[in-house]
């Protein structure tokens, strides 16, 4: 028996981007383990990725091209050859491209985070075609926009420093489930005497293990940050030297923060005055004493109407107290802005003959149902889905499904499995998993460039995304040399090697070692140097004013709240959030039986006060509904959900859920204040017991 070990990377939408060691015996991957030498992975993997071979060798893997033979949504297909699949797709796309290329729409996100199998050859194909552009907003653009207005780029505290913090605020995240390697460092900080505070409407697994949990109302994080500013300024818990030298707009901020008294803040957030005051005094007091204080904020805070502003407000706090002076201080939302990626070359935007319209992936439900008009452009006639499962994950799911049901919509899906979305496809193309192709990776949680080597040959007739789009380009008659670039050639150009932040990037060397750290300072903003127009942390943002936004930190109540819509709140009095289930990652892994068994079935956590008022007992089946739709789940009566809030851990495949529906039946296509992002956690519902 021949046994080898191959260096690889976890491809999933998680900040940890783990370095993997894949054991291969006689051409078969038998084990996936964390690389013990990689400083952030440290040999540890989450329960999902440690079972990655189950995904690659799953009995339901798609191994051959398929053509639909039943009605859309039935999931009935017949096997066809690659030649027939490509010819069919080209025959459908060519006349549309000749007449109205923007009627062709790509739909993709982070089924892989890889630079190569994500948006490289695929973007070249769609740019050459002249297809609509896709605004990939469904996860993080609101927070990125707010953070960038303030800090300048998504650069922040290095994950390898968090264990040295003395106060660690975990704001809007559940890292036990979604950022395990940060949590390991948080636990080390805790053992070293640090205080851990969780700010989250829901008492998650993480919140349970922190010293304190502040359970604010969903969508009020921006208000809490303003209340903290008020106390920091009023009680002079400030670093005046840092403010004077490295910030812009403090005088204006001081005036705005004066409006947010502890009483107003507490009433808005649904918490006590003492919680507001004590948190501000702890944060500012420890910083003034010279202790490193850090905030790890995550994407939960930004999935509401004012989500971009919430992240902006939080990002102002470290500059007020001088937390950036310490390597273990400051804030991290994402480290992605640290990487010198070469996306213009990878995606070849120069292939565009003109700027096409842009479709927002968050509003795909509406957009698939829109008729042609001068404002919208042509109706969507063809959709190519890869690295995503929109029928399960896009909001306002009934509209999404109705759009995919259109008989006049030609749909192609690249997939590993027959997902909810694949059931609506006309043609399904089998794609490779991470163990079967080459890729290059950045991270949004650490500072290492990563290389993924193919560990095994593709299963069946599966092909890498890059190869599929090369074949589609050939079928469409595209002869540009860029469609001949191999995956290794693409990866070799993935990073700007000349960028001063990179350290001699060489693809062949990276493949051999697996990872390479960027040359970033331990404390990136200890002496200012923010990548904003002013070079300072911008409390006042002229760019925001120019973009029609409030240039100072502010607060917008959720769309669906008593403050914004009292009539709606009277009919649907419960707020609902749908954070990730521990054993799933977005909709990935739902079909892996061992992980689905660990998750059980769709549940709805509901506070005892709210369940009693509705005659709901623990274990009852309940219907969660609003004007957009409904779904069914099993009630768990628990005070983990604060009163007035219900929590549906997500995202289940519909076909594997209790009633063939999931939480996105009730979520909205409304967009955030900035970044054009979704408002998944800005949702009001009613809950009723279902008679069994």
N, C-alpha and C positions, 0 to 999 in steps of 0.2 A: 504494500500500500504506500502510495506517495502522498505525503502530507506537507502542505506549505501554509504560510501565513501571509495574508495580503493586507496592505494598509488601505483603509477606506474611511468614509465620513458618513455620519448620519445625515440624511438629506432633508429631514423633516422641519416643519415650521416651528422651531424651538430655539431659544437664544443660546443653548448649550453647544450646539454643533459639535457633537462628540467625535473624537478620533477613535476609529474602530480597528480592531484586528480580526480579520475573518480567517478562520481555519478552513482549508480546502483539502479534502481527501479524495483522491482519484477523480478530480473534476467536480466534486459536490461540496457545497458550503455546509459544514457541519456545526459550526458555532460562530457566534458574533460576540466579541468581548470588547470592553473599553480598553484603550491604550493606557497602560499604567504610567508611561513616561510623559504623556501629554499633560501639561500642568493643570489644565482645568478639568479634563475628563478624569484623570487620576485613577483609571481602571474601573470606573463605576458607570453603569448604564441604567437607564430607567427600565421598568418591567416591560415596556412596549418594545423598545429596540433590542433588548436582550433576546427577544423572540423573533427577530427579523427573518430568520430562516423560515419560520412558519409562514410568513407572508410570501417569500420568494417561491416556496415549494407548495403553496396552498393548493388544495385539490380543485379550487374554483378559478385558478389563474386562467386568464385569457391567453390562448396560445396560437390562435389563428385569426385572420380577418373574418368578419361576420357581416352579413347583410340582413336587414330586417325583413321578416316575412309576415309578421302579425301587425296588429294596430300599435300605434305609438303608445309606449307605456306598458305594453304587455310583456316585453322582454323576449319576444320570440325571434330567433335568428337562424340563418343557415350559414354554414362555412363556405367561404369563397377563397380564391387565390389572391395573393398580393397584386398580381397583374390586373385581375378583374376589379379589385377594390380601387386601385389607383386610377384605372381607366374610368370607372364610374364617377369618382370624385372629380376628375379633370373635366369630364363631359358635363357635369353639373356646374362647375365653377367658371369654365371658359365663357359661356354666353353672359353670365352675370357680370364677370370682370370686364367684358367688352362694352357692356351697356351701363353698368352702375357698380363699380367695384366696391364702393362703400356699403353696398347691401350685403357684403361678406364681412362677418365679424368674428374675430378670435375671442375665446374666453378661457383665461388661464389664471392661475395664481401660484401658490407655493406648495403644490403637491411634491415638488422638489425645490429646494432652495438653491440648487446648483446654478452657476453662471452659464454652463454649457447646455445642460438638458432643460434649463428654464427658458430664458429668453435670449437665444443667440440665433441659431439657424431658423427657428420659428419666426422671429422678428424679421429676419432678412426676407423670408418668404412672403409675409404679409405686407412688408414695405414695398417689395417689388410688385406685388399684386395691386397695391393701392387700396387695400381693405381699410375699413374703419379702424382707428386706434382704440385700444381699450384702456380706460382709466382704472388702474388696479388699486382700488381704494378700500377693499373690503376688510382690511385689518388695521392698518397703522397710520394712514395719511393724516388724520386729524391731529393726532399727537405729534407726529413728525413736524407738521406745519407750525403748531404752536411752539414747540421746542426750538425749531430753527429760527423763528422770529426773535426768540429770546437769546439763545446761545450761539446761533449761527450755523450749526450743523449737528447731526446726531452723534456727538462725541461726549463722553462723560466719564464717570468713575470706572476704573478698570476692575473687572470682576475679581482679579487676583489680589485686590486690596481690601475687599469688604470685611475680611476676618479681623482687620485691625481697627475697625470702627468701634466706638464706645457707645454710640446710639445709632440704631439702624431702624429706619421707618420703612416698612413694606407697604406701599400705597397702591392699592388696586390690583393686586396680584396674588396668586396662590402657588408660589414656587415649588412647594412639595410636589405638585402635579405637573407644573409646566416650566420649571427652571431649577431642576434638582441640584445642579452643581453650584449655583448661587446659594441655595439653601444649605448645602454642606458648609459653605464659608460663613453663612449667617450663624449656623450652629457652633462653629468654632469661635466666632466672635462672642456668642452667648457664654460659652465655657470660659472665655477670657474676661468675663465681667460686663459685657455689653448688654444694654437694654434693648429688647426687640419690641416694636409696636406695629401692629397691623391696622391699617385703615381700609375697611371693606364693609359693604352693607351686610355681607354674609360671613358667618363664623366658619371659615373654610378650615381645612386641615392645617394650613399654615397659621391662621389666626389662633387656633386652639393652642398652638405651641409657643406663641409669643407671650411676653409678660403682660401686654395690654392689648385689647381689641377695641377699636373705636368704630361702632357700627352706624355710620352715617347713612342718610337716605341716598338712594341711587341718583347720580347726576348732580350732587351738591359739592363735589370735591373742590371746584373752583372757589366756592364760598368759604369753605374751611381754610383754604390757603390764604384768602384775603383776611380772614379773622386772625390767622397766625401772624400775618404781616402787621396788623393793627397792634397787637400786643408787643411784638418785637420792637416796633417803633416807639410806642407809648412808654414802654419800660426800659428803653435804651439798651436792648439786648442786641446791639449792632456792632459790626466791624466798620467804623467810620473811615478808616484808612482804605480798606478794600473798596467801599462804596465810592469814595472820592476819586480813586485812581482807575477803577476797573468797571464802573457801571455808568449808565446813562439814564437820566430821568428820575432820579430819586425824589426830587422836590415834588414832582407831579404824582409819583407813586404814594408819597406820604399823604398827600391830600386825598387821594382815592381810598387808601387803606383806612383813613380816619372814619369813613362811613361804616366800616364793618366792625361794629362793637361786638364784644363777646356774646351779648344777648341776641343781637340780630343774627350772628353767625350760628349760634346754637339753635335758634328757632328755625332757621333755614335748613340746617343739616339734620335736625331731629335728634340732637345729642344734648348733653348738659353744658352749661357755661363752664363748669369746672374742667370738663374734658378739653375744651378749647384753650382755656387759660393755662392749664398745667402742661399741655403739650408744647405750647409756645415757650413757656418758661424753661422747660427741660431742654428743648432744642436750642434756644438762644443762650441759655445759661451754660450749657456744656460747651458750646462753641466759644463763648467768651472766656471760659476757663482754659481754652487751648486744646480741648478734646476733639478728635475727629468725629463729626456727625454726618451720616450719609442717608440718602433716600434712594430706595429702589422702587421706582414707579413703573407700572406696567400698563398694558393696553386696555384693561378694564375701565379705567377712569375716562377714556376718550370715546366710548361708544354711546354717547348721549348728545343731545343738541349742542351743549356748550363744551364738548369734549376737547377741542383744540385749545380753548381758553383754559380749561382745567390744567392741562399739561403745562401750558405757558406759565400759569400762576405758580405751580409747584416748582418750575425751573427757576423762578426768581428767588426762591428762599435761600439757597446756598450762598448767593452773592451778598445777601443782606447780612449774613452772620460770618462771612469769610470762610465758609466751609471748604471752598475750593483750595485753600492754602495747603490742605493735607491730602496726601495720596489716597487716604481712606475716607475722605470727605467728599461732599458734592452730591451729585445725583446721576443716576443712570436710567435712561429710558431705553436707549439702544446704542450699540457701538458701531453700527453700520457705516456711519459717516467717516470713520477712521480709515476705511479701505479705499485705496486708489484704484478702483475698478475702471476698466476700459470699455464701458458699455457702448459708446458711440461706434467703436470698431466692431464689437461683438454683434451689435444689432443692425449696423449699416443703415442709419437713418438717411444717408445720402441717396439711397435707392428710391426714396419718395419723389415722385414727380411734382406733387403738390401736397399741401397739408390736408389730410383727410379729416372728417369729423371724428369726434371722440365719443364713444359710448361708455358710460359709467357702469362698471360691473355690479355695483350695488343696486342700480335701478333696472337690471336686466328684465325683471318681471314686467314693468311698464313698457320698456323699449321693444321687447319682442311682440307686444300687442299694438304698437303704434302704427298707424297708416303712414304712407308717404305724405310729406308736406314740405313747403319751402323752409320751414324752421328746422324740422327734423332731418330732412333729406329722404332718401329712399327707405322703404320698409326693409327690415332685415329679412333676407331671403336664404342665407346660408350661415351656419354657425359651426365653427370648429373648436371643440373643447379639448383641452389637455391640461394636466396638472390641477384639475379642479373637479368638483362635483356639485354644480350650481343648483340642481333640483333639491339637494339636501341642505346646502349651506347658504343660499341667497335668501334675503328677507322677503316677506310677503309671499309666502310659498305658493299659495293658490294661483296667483298671477304668473309666477314662474312656470308652474306646471301647465297652465293654460297656454302660455307661449310655446313651450316645448311640444305641446300636443298639436300645433298647427301642421296640417298635412302639406301645406305649401312651403314649409321651412325644411330645408335640407340640412341635416345635422350629422356631423362626423365627430366621433369621440375616440380619443386615444386613452387607453386605460389598462390597468392590471387586472381589474375585476369588473363584473357586470354590476355597476353601481346603479343608484336611482337614476342618474343622468344617462348612463349607457342604455337603460331600458327604452329611452326615447330616441335613440340614434337611428339613422338610416344605414350608416356604415360604422362599425366598431373596428379599431385597429389595435392590435396587441402591443403594448409598450414594455420595455425592460424595467426592472427594478434597479435599485442602487447597486446591488451586487453584480450586475450584468453590464455595466457601462462605465465610461470615464466621465469624471466631472471635476470642476474646480469650485471651491466654496469660500465665501466670506463667512462672517458670523455677525449676529446682532447682540451677542452677549459677551464675547471675548475678542481678543486682538490677534488671532492666528489665521493666516492664509492656510487653506487646507486642500489636499489632493485626494481624490477618490479614484483608486484603481479598480478595474473590472476584475472581480474575483473568479467568476465562472462565466461560461458561455451562455448566451441568451437561451431561455427556455422556449421550446417549440419554435414558432416563427416570429416570436417577439422581436421588435427592433427598437433601438434607442430613439428618443424624440428627434434628435438631430438627423438620424438616418431617414426617418419617416418624412421629415420636411425636405431633405435633399431629394428623395424620390418624388414627392409631390411637386417640387420645383421642376424636376425633369419632365414629369407628366404634363406640366403646364407649358413646357417649352422654354423655360428660363435657362439661359446659357451663360449667365454671368459667372466669372471665375470664383466669386465668393461662395457659391453653392458647392464648390469642390473642396473647400477646406475640411480637413479631417478634425475629429474631436481633439486630438493632440495639438493640432495647429491652432484651433480655437483657444484651448486652455493656455497655450504658450503666450497668447496675447491678452489673457484675461485681466491682467493687472498692468498698470503703468510702471514698468520696472524703473524708469528714471525718476519717479516720484520720491522725494526725500524721505517720506514716511515709510516707504518700503525698504527692505534691506537686501538688495541684490537678488530680486526675484528671478528664479530660474525654474522652469516647469519640470525639467528632468530631475533636478535635485529635489524639488518639492515632492514629486511622485515617490522618490526613494525614501525620504524621511516621513512624509505624510503631512507635515505641518511646519509652519515657520512664523514666528512672531513679528508683528510690525514694530517699527522703531518709533514708539510713542512714549512721551514723557510719563512718569508715574503720576504726576499731578498736572494735568494738561492746562489748567487755568490758574495755577498758583500765582502767576504774575500777569493776569489778564490774558491778552492774546486771543480773545474770542473771535471766531471767524464770522462776525457780523460786519455790516458796513462801517460801524464806528470802531470796531475792534474791542468793544466792551459788551458786557451783559446788558441788554437793552430792556430796562423797565418800561421805557417809552420807545415805541417802535414806529418810526416814520414809514417803514414799509407797510405796516398794518394800516396806518392812516391812508396811505396811497391805495391800498386794496379795499378801502371802504369799511374797515374794521375799527373797533375801538382800539386806539393805540396803547392804552393802559390795561393792566389786569382788571377784569370785570367778571360778572357772573350772569349767565343766562339760565333760567330754570328749564327743566326738561319740557319738551313739546307736550308730553302726556303727563300732566301734573295738575294739582289743584290751582297752582299759581298761573299756569298758562291756559288751562282748559277745564274750568270747574264743572261744566256740564258732562264732559267725558269722564272726569274723575268720579262723578256721582254714579254713573252707570257701571264703570269699571274701576273699583276702588283699590285694587291691589297692583302694586308695581311688580314687574317680573324681570329677572335677569336670567341669562342662560349661559353661565361660564362653562369651560371645558370639563367634561368628566375625566377622572383621573386615568382611566384605562384607554381613552381614545385621544386622538390628536386631530382636532377639527372633525372631519368625518373619516379619517384614516384609522384603520384597525378595528372598525366596528364589526367587520365580517370575520375577524380572527376569533374563533370560538372560545379559546381559553380566556381572552381579554373580555369578550362580551359576557361570558359567564361570570367573570369577576365583577363586572359592572351590574349584572342582574337584568334589570329591565328599566324602562324610563320611569323616573321618579319625580315627584314634585315636593320639595320641602316647604312646609307651611307652618307658621307660628301657631301655638296652641290657642291664642285668643282668636285668630282668624279662622281656624278650623272649627272651634266650638260655635262660633257665630253662624257657621254654615252646616252644622250637623255632620261634620266630617271626622271620622276616626282614623287613627293610624292604620295603614294598610288598605283603606278604601280606594277604589278606583274613582278618579275625579276627572272632570272635563274642564279644561282651561280655555277660555274663549274671549274674543272681542269682535269688533266689526269685521276684522280681516279674516278670521277663521277660528279653528279650534283644534285641540289635540287632547289625547287621553293619557294619563299617567297614574301611577300608584302614589298615594299620599304618604309622606313621612312627616308626622307631626313632631316638630322639633323647634327649639328656640335658637337653633343655628341661623334660621331665617328671622330677621327682626320683624316685629309686628308691622303689618302693612306691606310686607314683601313676600313673594314666592320665588323659589329658585328651581329651575329645571335644568339640571346638568346635561350637557349636550356634546356633540351633535350626532344624534342617531340617524342611521340610514332609515328612510321611511319604511322601506319594505321589511325591515327587521324590528320596527317599533310596534307597540301594542295595537294601534289602530291604523297603521300605514301612514302616520303623520308624525311630524316632530315640532319642536318649539318654534321653528320659523313660520309656522302657519299664522302666528300672531304678531310677529315682528314687522317693523315698518320700513318702507323705502325712503323715509325722510332722511335728509343728509345733515351732517354736522355743520357747526358754525364756520369752520374752515377745513380745507383738505378734502371736501366732497366725500366724506366717509359715512359709513352706516351708523345707525342709532339702535343697535340691537338691544341695548339695556335701557332704552327710553320707551317702555312699553307698559301700558295699563291693561289689566285683564280682570275678569271675574272667574271664580272657581265654584263649581258645584259638584256634589256627589253624584256618581253615576250608578243607577240601580243595576245590579248584576243579575 
